[in-house]
Structure formats: structure tokens, C-alpha cells
């Protein structure tokens, strides 16, 4: 079994319900609190709810990517505007200790160290987890970010 950390976000429909439905399908074993954040890059859209989840899998990385993309489709994700509005977005942040560089999947996630909306909830779950490339912990990467995006606590999302 490989431990996988995922970033989940939603900014259309009932955002919290979308997150809960994705977590149920993913079989998350630990979940961060929910945070609300401003959209980045494509800013003409609603604020996001974000969280990080820890889960386990026996699947291979590309199989797991297909699994997460199927969940996104089932929950109404339509790929339109890049970085645009979405019912659910599931990004693989880490996949055990694997380093993956394919056209379809890069792990660790190539931009997670730049994203406060990822690192804040990630630090709630695994502040001392060491990034296999930068060799910095999640907490160190978060502390190095400038205060540029708004990330606010929403409320805990209990499992079950």
C-alpha cells in the first residue's frame, strides 16, 4: 500500500457537498480542515473550498490518476477553461516516495510549493513530511511563501 496525499478543491455548486462526495469515493483516512481561497491565475470565478486528504492505494500511479479523473467526471467536472470553475478538482500531491515525470502525471505536484491553498491544509496533516525534490518539509515550504493569496479557515469536515 502506498500513502497518497491529494489536494481537493471545489468552487461551483454545493462546494462542501462536492468535497464530501469525492472524499467518500476516495476512501480518505485523514482529512485536513476546509479552507476558502481566492482563485489564482484565472480570477473571474467564485472562491474555492480546499482541503488535503491522505489515503492509501495498491494502484499504480497512472491507474490512480485515471481513478481520480473518473471521480471528477462522476461529480460533474467539465474541463473547459484552464484553471477555470469546477465542481471538483483532485490533484495528486505525493504518491508514496515515487518521483513521476510523464506527460500525464508529475509527482510530487510541480506547483504545490507555490500554492498556499495547498500547503496550509497539507501542513495540518503532515507538516514534517519532506518533499523528495526540494528536501524541505511542508511547513518549511509554507513558511517560505509570501502572503499573496487569501486562505481562510472554513470549518472542519469530519469523516463519516
C-alpha positions as MATLAB code, in Angstrom:
seq = 'XXXXXXXXXXXXXXXXXXXXXXXXXXXXXXXXXXXXXXXXXXXXXXXXXXXXXXXXXXXXXXXXXXXXXXXXXXXXXXXXXXXXXXXXXXXXXXXXXXXXXXXXXXXXXXXXXXXXXXXXXXXXXXXXXXXXXXXXXXXXXXXXXXXXXXXXXXXXXXXX';
ca = [
       0.000    0.000    0.000;
       1.212    3.470   -0.864;
       0.229    6.574    1.088;
      -1.109    9.260   -1.221;
      -1.750   12.908   -0.395;
      -4.358   14.672   -2.502;
      -5.451   18.262   -2.851;
      -9.185   18.718   -3.415;
     -10.922   21.909   -4.450;
     -14.422   22.969   -5.464;
     -15.897   26.308   -6.481;
     -19.210   25.506   -8.178;
     -22.439   24.012   -6.870;
     -22.540   22.993   -3.228;
     -18.789   23.113   -2.674;
     -18.747   21.255    0.638;
     -21.039   18.505   -0.665;
     -18.762   18.112   -3.695;
     -15.735   17.680   -1.409;
     -17.534   15.171    0.812;
     -18.669   13.105   -2.191;
     -15.112   12.979   -3.531;
     -13.704   12.015   -0.126;
     -16.231    9.192    0.180;
     -15.214    7.790   -3.213;
     -11.500    8.189   -2.458;
     -11.705    6.373    0.873;
      -9.793    9.135    2.651;
      -8.417    8.080    6.009;
      -7.384   11.553    7.220;
      -8.647   14.956    6.108;
      -7.485   18.487    6.839;
      -9.865   21.251    7.808;
     -11.506   23.061    4.894;
     -10.122   26.401    3.770;
     -11.614   29.007    1.484;
      -9.302   30.666   -1.016;
      -9.319   33.158   -3.815;
      -8.901   31.730   -7.302;
      -5.423   32.138   -8.775;
      -4.404   32.626  -12.399;
      -7.978   32.727  -13.789;
      -9.557   35.048  -11.202;
     -13.008   35.716  -12.725;
     -14.667   32.896  -10.824;
     -16.024   32.079   -7.340;
     -13.791   31.368   -4.334;
     -12.708   27.761   -3.777;
     -13.085   25.437   -0.837;
      -9.874   23.417   -0.482;
      -8.572   20.600    1.665;
      -5.883   17.931    1.655;
      -6.654   14.257    2.197;
      -4.498   11.263    2.981;
      -5.429    7.894    1.544;
      -3.822    4.595    0.589;
      -3.817    2.618   -2.630;
      -2.449   -0.504   -4.256;
      -2.913    1.046   -7.705;
      -0.011    2.169   -9.838;
       0.335    5.968  -10.251;
      -1.263    6.267  -13.718;
      -4.063    3.907  -12.667;
      -4.661    6.100   -9.630;
      -4.730    9.210  -11.828;
      -7.403    7.556  -14.001;
      -9.328    6.701  -10.813;
      -9.276   10.327   -9.590;
     -10.252   11.655  -13.024;
     -13.197    9.242  -13.133;
     -14.362   10.585   -9.752;
     -14.074   14.139  -11.085;
     -16.249   13.252  -14.103;
     -18.819   11.432  -11.939;
     -19.121   14.524   -9.746;
     -19.705   16.859  -12.680;
     -16.253   18.132  -13.574;
     -16.234   19.522  -17.092;
     -12.829   20.509  -18.427;
     -13.342   23.848  -20.110;
     -11.417   26.982  -19.248;
      -7.937   26.048  -17.980;
      -7.788   26.853  -14.234;
     -11.480   27.779  -14.510;
     -14.536   26.934  -12.393;
     -15.035   23.325  -11.415;
     -17.298   21.201   -9.270;
     -14.301   19.178   -8.092;
     -10.589   19.138   -8.712;
      -8.392   16.340   -7.377;
      -4.617   16.715   -7.634;
      -2.115   14.069   -6.605;
       0.446   15.827   -4.407;
       2.595   12.867   -3.383;
       2.410    9.162   -4.151;
       4.405    7.234   -1.557;
       8.043    8.017   -2.260;
       7.603    7.911   -6.045;
       9.049   10.554   -8.348;
       6.929   10.535  -11.507;
       7.543   12.520  -14.686;
       5.194   11.585  -17.511;
       3.223   13.777  -19.919;
       0.074   12.994  -17.900;
       1.349   12.973  -14.329;
       4.077   14.718  -12.373;
       4.597   13.749   -8.741;
       5.280   15.426   -6.446;
       2.882   18.003   -7.809;
       5.111   20.502   -9.641;
       3.485   23.650   -8.225;
       2.437   22.626   -4.735;
       5.359   24.516   -3.163;
       3.946   27.757   -4.680;
       0.351   27.299   -3.534;
      -0.748   28.476   -0.119;
      -4.194   26.907   -0.698;
      -2.418   23.529   -0.888;
       0.289   23.967    1.738;
      -1.942   25.362    4.517;
      -4.175   22.259    4.679;
      -1.221   19.957    3.871;
       0.621   21.349    6.906;
      -2.395   20.418    9.052;
      -1.915   16.758    8.122;
       1.803   16.322    7.531;
       3.858   19.384    8.494;
       7.088   17.371    8.746;
       6.690   15.429    5.511;
       9.786   16.077    3.430;
       9.379   16.980   -0.242;
      11.514   14.430   -2.134;
      12.902   17.007   -4.571;
      13.299   20.246   -2.591;
      14.179   18.352    0.622;
      12.119   20.895    2.578;
       9.235   19.994    4.855;
       5.689   21.048    4.088;
       5.910   23.539    6.983;
       9.177   24.999    5.627;
       7.679   25.433    2.158;
       4.594   27.097    3.647;
       6.680   29.439    5.804;
       8.681   30.484    2.722;
       5.593   31.651    0.804;
       4.738   35.328    0.678;
       1.264   36.261    1.921;
      -0.221   36.710   -1.508;
      -3.364   34.555   -1.633;
      -6.186   34.724    0.815;
      -6.672   31.414    2.597;
      -9.185   31.332    5.437;
     -10.353   28.512    7.650;
     -13.822   27.336    6.656;
     -14.763   24.611    9.143;
     -13.756   21.026    9.879;
     -15.109   18.323    7.616;
     -15.483   15.242    9.813;
     -15.227   11.847    8.184;
     -18.187    9.516    8.292;
];
